[in-house]
Amino acid sequence: MNLTGLALLIVLCAAFFHASWNFIAKKACGGTTFVWLFNMVAAIVYIPVVIGEIWVSKAPLQSEYIIFMVGSAILHLGYFILLNRGYDTGDLSLVYPLARGTGPLLVTFAAVVFLGERPSLIALMGTLFIAVGVFLLLGNPIKYTPQKTSPAVLFAIVTGVFIASYTLWDKYAVSSIAVPPVLMYWGTTVGQAVLMVPYALKNREEVINQWRTKRLAIVGVAILCPLSYILVLTAMSFTPVSYVAPVREASILIGAIMGARFLNEGDTKLRIGAAIVILCGITSLALG
């Protein structure tokens, strides 16, 4: 099974939405409180979509769906918290590419070893191109020695591990267990919001303050974040994860451009070169 044109289009749209919500989150710099707020809003906003999904698909709700939703909620919560910690300590154009680049490499490896997927040689070369492009975006790797590694780099790498973990977990849920993608991510969002209620209650003043000052950013992320991942889950329901995971990293290019242009993070020429390498990788995956 190869990457179809439909799957490619779906994942590229998801990549644009993903980079957009990360840009908003980076500008907001709201931390853990911000994560809880946008999950709460998303859980409410997407209720009509979930009802529509259940009505149209008429898929029977199974108890094992809950298990996968809770597991996904825990993994996503770790991802969001670590990602925001990374944004607190580093640039969007550093944290975002490194986190997103680590994820698909681990996913492709795990998909081959544990899920039995066998991507073609061209597709594997595409994954390699994307990985090279990602690390080109980081600039000179020598400056990231253990003695000089910033907390942002460490947060980004661990975030990448969580990306790989929830991607494989959710791939199994939507393709093998047949959990509807919309229902899967909505349940994950609700799970995250519930898990964070004790934190929200303990930090009520911060919650109120962020809702007053960052409401637009919260709503923006609440809409774009689930939409992005629902599209990815939809693609994964009929496409091998070893193809979907690398292609969605086209968001790296978009995020790098946003960081360079709107956040004045520099290194524009280097990022254009890295973007060309990433696009070569995406083309290889599409052909493979």
Secondary structure, DSSP 8 states (H G I E B T S, - for coil): ----HHHHHHHHHHHHHHHHHHHHHHHH--HHHHHHHHHHHHHHHTHHHHHHHHHHH-----HHHHHHHHHHHHHHHHHHHHHHHHHHHS-HHHHHHHHHHHHHHHHHHHHHHTS-----HHHHHHHHHHHHHHHHHT--GGGG-TTT--HHHHHHHHHHHHHHHHHHHHHHHHHTS---HHHHHHHHHHHHHHHTHHHHHHTHHHHHHHHHHSHHHHHHHHHHHHHHHHHHHHHHTTS-HHHHHHHGGGHHHHHHHHHHHHS----HHHHHHHHHHHHHHHHHHHH-
